[in-house]
Amino acid sequence: MKDLFFLSNICEVKYDVPSFSTFGSGGDLSCVVYPKTAEELAKAVNALNKDGIKYITLGACSNTLISDDGVDDVVISTQKLKGKEMSGDSLYLLAGEKTNRVCRFACESFLSGIEGLCSIPGSIGGGLVMNCGAFGRELGDVIEYADIFIDGKIERVYAKDLGFAYRHSKVKDLGIAVGVSLRLVGGDKYSIAKDMKGYVIARGKSQPKGKSLGSVFKKAGDTSAGYYIDRAGLKGYQIGGAQISDLHANFILNAGGATSTDFLRLADYARQEVDKQYGIKLKYEVDFVPDCLLGKQ
Ligand SMILES: Cc1cc2nc3c(=O)[nH]c(=O)nc-3n(C[C@H](O)[C@H](O)[C@H](O)COP(=O)(O)OP(=O)(O)OC[C@H]3O[C@@H](n4cnc5c(N)ncnc54)[C@H](O)[C@@H]3O)c2cc1C
């Protein structure tokens, strides 16, 4: 790793950081940069670009499987890029705000529209990239615009140009999301809170507790990937420390010391079985770092 002392004049930098994935796997990250503001992020990325240093972006790392060998590229973490501002029925959020906390904040602010997203364990920036969703609602439904660091400067891109589709947007192709504006609707705090509680209870009944890689595959047409994995007889199937949940077959549990290789081998086995038994080619919803990890299992 090159000497990156110049970054510490811009924002907080840490070296040899253990993977912070929510499901507990992945090797160390050589260098992590933690901008606290959009300006710090822009300065840090411009400095990296100037020196031709490669980097990746991570939010809460709830949807990114990191190689057990770790990451040598610099990681731009949005974990400390936090801030919320309300203006009428709009809510502006910096990319590192956690989606579940945003939902609770919206409720406290009498704003409705994202109740169903309240148990998604990622950042709002990661949610924007993935167009995360639950209970028939997607984040893209309420996005007004995103501020994205593109080619050296921050640009405002409106929802119609963000290419939202099922668990997809073109945000990552454009650059790094630094902030996002949600257009919500005014509502009654108590009924918003009641709906959110209902969604939390529903998730609690249908999804496993503890560390897991959730929503591993995208739906195949209108049918959930979990349906096919379940029908293939794979609930409870285990490779190393990774185990397909008995409760929800599209979730892979960290049953104890699971490595990213365990997760990947098990996911790929499920994918092959579903293809063999039903001729359905499941597509990953989860991202991989590095991309080539996918070919290595
Ligand atoms: C237990 C569990 C339950 C889940 N349930 C759901 C669910 O119900 N619905 C659902 O849709 N998803 C679900 N997920 C998946 C995941 O939580 C969401 O996709 C989440 O929105 C990802 O956010 P993140 O911050 O963790 O993203 P990360 O994993 O950190 O990143 C995801 C991708 O976005 C990129 N990225 C992150 N931040 C930025 C940024 N600011 N600018 C540009 N690129 C960026 C990363 O490079 C990566 O490619 C679940 C995951 C788990 C582990």
The ligand as an ORCA input file, in Angstrom:
! r2SCAN-3c Opt
* xyz 0 1
  C     -30.271     -9.411      7.464
  C     -30.422     -8.618      6.191
  C     -31.687     -8.248      5.762
  C     -31.851     -7.530      4.560
  N     -33.110     -7.196      4.158
  C     -33.253     -6.484      3.020
  C     -34.560     -6.097      2.572
  O     -35.574     -6.386      3.186
  N     -34.648     -5.388      1.403
  C     -33.558     -5.034      0.689
  O     -33.700     -4.378     -0.356
  N     -32.307     -5.370      1.097
  C     -32.140     -6.076      2.243
  N     -30.884     -6.415      2.656
  C     -29.720     -6.006      1.858
  C     -29.052     -4.672      2.290
  O     -29.289     -4.419      3.664
  C     -29.537     -3.492      1.463
  O     -29.249     -3.665      0.103
  C     -28.877     -2.168      1.950
  O     -29.593     -1.100      1.401
  C     -27.413     -2.056      1.580
  O     -26.883     -0.909      2.219
  P     -25.373     -0.895      2.771
  O     -25.086      0.463      3.275
  O     -25.139     -2.000      3.723
  O     -24.603     -1.162      1.403
  P     -23.128     -1.787      1.189
  O     -23.198     -3.276      1.356
  O     -22.129     -1.065      2.018
  O     -22.951     -1.420     -0.335
  C     -23.805     -1.957     -1.318
  C     -23.343     -1.460     -2.686
  O     -23.512     -0.061     -2.776
  C     -22.256      0.596     -2.979
  N     -22.341      1.819     -2.152
  C     -22.611      1.918     -0.836
  N     -22.708      3.196     -0.474
  C     -22.499      3.929     -1.588
  C     -22.471      5.333     -1.868
  N     -22.683      6.246     -0.919
  N     -22.247      5.734     -3.154
  C     -22.018      4.821     -4.156
  N     -22.004      3.477     -3.943
  C     -22.251      3.060     -2.664
  C     -21.188     -0.388     -2.545
  O     -19.993     -0.189     -3.255
  C     -21.857     -1.702     -2.948
  O     -21.699     -1.937     -4.316
  C     -30.709     -7.155      3.819
  C     -29.422     -7.501      4.276
  C     -29.275     -8.220      5.455
  C     -27.889     -8.575      5.910
*
